[in-house]
Structures are given as structure tokens and as C-alpha cells.
Amino acid sequence: MHLVRRVKLIAKWIVVAFFASTILSVVALRFIPVFFSPLMFIRYYQQMEEGRELKLSHHWIPLECMPSAMPVAVIASEDAHFLSHHGFDFDAIQSAAEHNRKHPEKTKRGASTISQQTAKNVFLWPGRSWLRKGLEVYFTSLIELFWSKQRIMEVYLNTIEMGDGIYGIEAVAREHFGVPSRVLSREQCALIAVTLPNPRRYSSLHPSTYIRKRQKTILNEMNNVEAFPQE
């Protein structure tokens, strides 16, 4: 019995430590810039393993220094209900599930919101295990609770993978367009946004015919998205 009580006590403190550390991390990152993410280190290690040129291009900038069209473009492309949902778009989840059930032979359609992608990029690792998905739900709920929508968008646009070894809007603007992100045009913002579902396959530097077609679609949809509100 003494051993059982000891195990229960250890388990209790592990649970307390997990919740305390994760909540404190989320609260701290509400104010501290995210200079590195797990994905950046994972991709860097993959480059080393594959013997490729090592590259990690990332430049943190505040939301107010980004082009106003960039949040509008990613909302139009990635998450139309970002400003109104609380981390999860259940209509999109249901639609994706029905599509994947009816068309199992086609590429699976996802329904991750910008909040979910931000939680995954900052706190977790790529993968499809139930453990990772469960943690993604947990961290998404935390950032929706402790962060504003503006902070979620700021972190998302600074940490999202935008090319091979390229992370964030400022890095991709410099690498692919040779300019600081603040001068990106509406068309360039739309072009970047449409590559985000798979930035290692789709390129804003050398856009394919498909990407150009998607760019035009997103530009039209951006007309239906209101300007992103200031905090």
C-alpha cells in the first residue's frame, strides 16, 4: 500500500507540473517573441541528416509592421471564421470529414484553424498521432483563452513555415521578393497565403500555374474579408 500511495503521489505531482508549466509557457509567450519553434529545429536536423545545405531563415516582427493585407489573405485562404470561432471551426471539421469519407482515394482535406496551426507550430511537433492531436486541442484552448486574436495572428505569421528553411512573413519577403514584408503588395500576400497548406511543395518564389490560379481566387475572396482589427 505504501508503494501504491507513493506512485499516486508522484503521478499527481507530474500532472500538476505539466499543467503549471504549460499554462505558464502560454502566458509568457503572450508577451515574449517566439524566436524558435520545435518545427524549426526538426527541419534543421532533417537537413543535416539528408546532407543538404543548412538553412534557417527567421526574423520576428510585430503585427503592426506587417502589411495589412497579410492577415486578410491568410484568413481568406486558411480560416474564414478565424475572428468568430474559439479555436475550432466545427462546420469545417464536419465538411472535411464528409469529403474524406466520400472521396477516400483523394488527398485528405484538413480543417485546422489558424489557432490550431499556431498551437502546433509553437508547442508541438508534426504528426498525426492521437497524443499529438489531443495536445493540439489542449494548447489551442489555452492560447484562445490567454491570447488575443491579434497575438495569435502575430505568432502565426511569424512562425509558420513558408518555404524550405523559411519561417514567417519577414523571412519569406526577404528570401522570395527581396523586400521587407511591410512593402509586400496585396497580390504578393495572396501568393504567399495560397502556398501555406504545403509550403515545401508550393512556392511563392516559383509559383506554378495551379498556384497562380489559386492566387486569383484568394484575391477575390479577400474582398469579402474585413480589415483585420487592431488590438
C-alpha positions as CSV (number, residue, x, y, z in Angstrom):
1,M,0.0,0.0,0.0
2,H,2.9,2.3,0.8
3,L,4.2,1.8,-2.8
4,V,0.8,2.5,-4.3
5,R,0.4,5.8,-2.3
6,R,3.9,6.8,-3.4
7,V,3.1,6.1,-7.1
8,K,-0.1,8.0,-6.8
9,L,1.7,11.0,-5.2
10,I,4.3,11.0,-8.0
11,A,1.6,10.8,-10.6
12,K,-0.2,13.7,-9.0
13,W,2.8,15.9,-9.0
14,I,3.6,15.0,-12.6
15,V,0.1,16.2,-13.6
16,V,0.4,19.4,-11.5
17,A,3.8,20.1,-13.0
18,F,2.5,19.5,-16.6
19,F,-0.4,21.9,-16.2
20,A,1.6,24.5,-14.3
21,S,4.4,24.5,-16.8
22,T,2.2,24.6,-19.9
23,I,0.0,27.3,-18.6
24,L,3.0,29.4,-17.6
25,S,4.5,28.9,-21.0
26,V,1.4,30.0,-22.8
27,V,1.0,33.1,-20.6
28,A,4.7,34.0,-21.0
29,L,4.5,33.7,-24.8
30,R,1.6,36.1,-24.8
31,F,4.3,38.8,-24.4
32,I,7.6,37.3,-25.4
33,P,8.5,37.0,-29.2
34,V,8.8,33.4,-30.4
35,F,12.3,33.3,-31.9
36,F,12.4,29.5,-32.3
37,S,9.9,26.6,-32.6
38,P,10.1,22.8,-32.4
39,L,9.5,22.6,-36.2
40,M,12.5,24.9,-36.9
41,F,14.8,22.5,-35.0
42,I,13.2,19.4,-36.6
43,R,13.6,20.7,-40.1
44,Y,17.2,21.8,-39.4
45,Y,18.0,18.3,-38.1
46,Q,16.4,16.8,-41.2
47,Q,18.6,19.0,-43.4
48,M,21.7,17.7,-41.5
49,E,20.6,14.1,-41.9
50,E,19.9,14.5,-45.6
51,G,23.2,16.2,-46.2
52,R,21.5,19.3,-47.6
53,E,22.6,23.0,-47.1
54,L,21.7,24.1,-43.6
55,K,19.1,26.9,-43.7
56,L,17.0,28.6,-41.0
57,S,15.7,32.0,-42.1
58,H,13.5,33.7,-39.5
59,H,13.0,37.3,-38.5
60,W,10.4,38.2,-35.8
61,I,8.5,41.4,-36.4
62,P,5.4,42.8,-34.6
63,L,2.0,42.6,-36.3
64,E,1.8,46.3,-36.9
65,C,4.9,46.1,-39.1
66,M,3.3,43.6,-41.4
67,P,1.3,44.6,-44.5
68,S,-2.4,44.9,-43.6
69,A,-3.3,42.6,-46.5
70,M,-1.4,39.6,-45.0
71,P,-3.8,38.7,-42.2
72,V,-6.7,39.2,-44.6
73,A,-5.0,36.9,-47.1
74,V,-4.5,34.0,-44.6
75,I,-8.0,34.4,-43.3
76,A,-9.4,34.1,-46.8
77,S,-7.1,31.2,-47.6
78,E,-6.8,29.2,-44.4
79,D,-9.5,30.1,-41.9
80,A,-12.5,32.2,-42.9
81,H,-14.1,32.2,-39.4
82,F,-10.9,33.0,-37.5
83,L,-12.3,36.1,-35.8
84,S,-15.5,34.5,-34.7
85,H,-14.6,30.9,-33.6
86,H,-12.9,29.9,-30.3
87,G,-10.1,27.9,-31.8
88,F,-12.1,25.2,-33.7
89,D,-14.3,25.5,-36.8
90,F,-16.7,22.7,-36.3
91,D,-18.5,23.3,-39.6
92,A,-15.2,23.0,-41.4
93,I,-14.4,19.8,-39.5
94,Q,-17.7,18.2,-40.4
95,S,-17.3,19.3,-44.1
96,A,-13.7,17.8,-44.2
97,A,-14.8,14.6,-42.6
98,E,-17.7,14.1,-45.1
99,H,-15.4,14.9,-48.0
100,N,-12.7,12.5,-46.8
101,R,-15.4,9.8,-46.3
102,K,-16.9,10.2,-49.7
103,H,-13.5,10.6,-51.5
104,P,-11.0,8.3,-49.7
105,E,-8.9,8.0,-52.9
106,K,-8.2,11.7,-53.0
107,T,-5.9,13.9,-50.9
108,K,-7.3,14.3,-47.4
109,R,-8.9,17.6,-46.7
110,G,-7.9,19.2,-43.4
111,A,-9.8,21.7,-41.2
112,S,-7.2,23.1,-38.9
113,T,-7.8,26.7,-37.9
114,I,-5.1,29.3,-37.6
115,S,-5.3,28.9,-33.9
116,Q,-4.7,25.1,-34.1
117,Q,-1.8,25.6,-36.5
118,T,-0.2,28.2,-34.2
119,A,-0.5,25.9,-31.2
120,K,1.1,23.1,-33.2
121,N,3.9,25.2,-34.6
122,V,4.9,26.8,-31.2
123,F,4.4,24.0,-28.7
124,L,4.3,20.7,-30.6
125,W,5.7,18.6,-33.4
126,P,4.4,17.5,-36.8
127,G,2.5,14.2,-36.8
128,R,-0.9,12.6,-36.8
129,S,-0.9,10.6,-33.6
130,W,-3.8,10.8,-31.2
131,L,-1.5,12.1,-28.5
132,R,-0.3,15.0,-30.6
133,K,-3.9,15.8,-31.7
134,G,-5.0,15.7,-28.1
135,L,-2.2,18.1,-27.1
136,E,-3.1,20.3,-30.0
137,V,-6.6,20.6,-28.7
138,Y,-5.3,21.4,-25.2
139,F,-2.8,24.1,-26.4
140,T,-5.3,25.6,-28.8
141,S,-7.8,26.1,-26.0
142,L,-5.1,27.7,-23.9
143,I,-4.0,30.2,-26.5
144,E,-7.6,31.1,-27.2
145,L,-8.1,31.7,-23.5
146,F,-4.9,33.7,-22.8
147,W,-4.1,35.3,-26.1
148,S,-6.0,37.8,-28.2
149,K,-6.8,37.1,-31.8
150,Q,-4.2,39.7,-32.8
151,R,-1.5,37.9,-30.8
152,I,-2.4,34.5,-32.3
153,M,-2.2,36.1,-35.8
154,E,1.1,37.7,-34.9
155,V,2.7,34.5,-33.7
156,Y,1.2,32.5,-36.6
157,L,2.6,34.9,-39.3
158,N,6.0,34.9,-37.6
159,T,6.4,31.1,-37.1
160,I,4.5,29.4,-40.0
161,E,6.7,27.5,-42.4
162,M,6.8,29.5,-45.7
163,G,9.4,27.6,-47.7
164,D,12.4,25.3,-47.2
165,G,14.1,26.6,-44.1
166,I,12.0,29.8,-44.2
167,Y,9.7,30.8,-41.3
168,G,7.5,33.8,-41.1
169,I,6.4,36.7,-43.2
170,E,9.5,38.8,-42.9
171,A,11.8,35.9,-43.9
172,V,9.8,34.9,-46.9
173,A,9.5,38.6,-48.1
174,R,13.3,38.9,-48.0
175,E,14.1,35.5,-49.4
176,H,11.5,35.4,-52.2
177,F,10.8,39.0,-53.1
178,G,13.9,40.8,-51.9
179,V,12.0,43.4,-49.8
180,P,10.9,43.9,-46.2
181,S,7.4,42.5,-45.6
182,R,5.9,45.9,-44.9
183,V,6.0,46.7,-48.6
184,L,4.5,43.5,-49.9
185,S,1.6,44.1,-52.3
186,R,-1.8,42.6,-51.9
187,E,-1.0,40.2,-54.8
188,Q,2.2,39.0,-53.1
189,C,0.4,38.5,-49.8
190,A,-2.2,36.3,-51.6
191,L,0.5,34.4,-53.3
192,I,2.2,33.6,-50.0
193,A,-1.1,32.6,-48.4
194,V,-2.0,30.0,-51.0
195,T,1.3,28.2,-50.5
196,L,0.8,27.7,-46.8
197,P,-1.1,24.3,-46.9
198,N,2.2,22.8,-48.2
199,P,5.0,25.4,-48.4
200,R,7.6,22.7,-49.2
201,R,5.7,21.7,-52.3
202,Y,4.2,25.0,-53.4
203,S,6.5,28.0,-53.8
204,S,5.8,31.8,-53.8
205,L,9.2,32.3,-55.5
206,H,8.4,30.0,-58.4
207,P,4.6,29.7,-58.5
208,S,3.0,27.0,-60.6
209,T,0.0,27.5,-62.9
210,Y,-2.1,26.0,-60.1
211,I,-0.8,28.4,-57.5
212,R,-1.4,31.4,-59.8
213,K,-5.0,30.2,-60.3
214,R,-5.4,29.9,-56.5
215,Q,-3.9,33.3,-56.0
216,K,-6.6,34.9,-58.2
217,T,-9.3,33.0,-56.3
218,I,-7.9,34.2,-52.9
219,L,-7.6,37.8,-54.2
220,N,-11.3,37.7,-55.0
221,E,-12.2,36.2,-51.6
222,M,-10.1,38.8,-49.8
223,N,-12.7,41.4,-51.0
224,N,-15.2,39.7,-48.7
225,V,-12.9,39.8,-45.6
226,E,-13.0,42.8,-43.4
227,A,-9.8,44.6,-42.5
228,F,-8.0,42.8,-39.6
229,P,-8.9,44.7,-36.4
230,Q,-6.2,46.3,-34.2
231,E,-5.9,45.1,-30.6
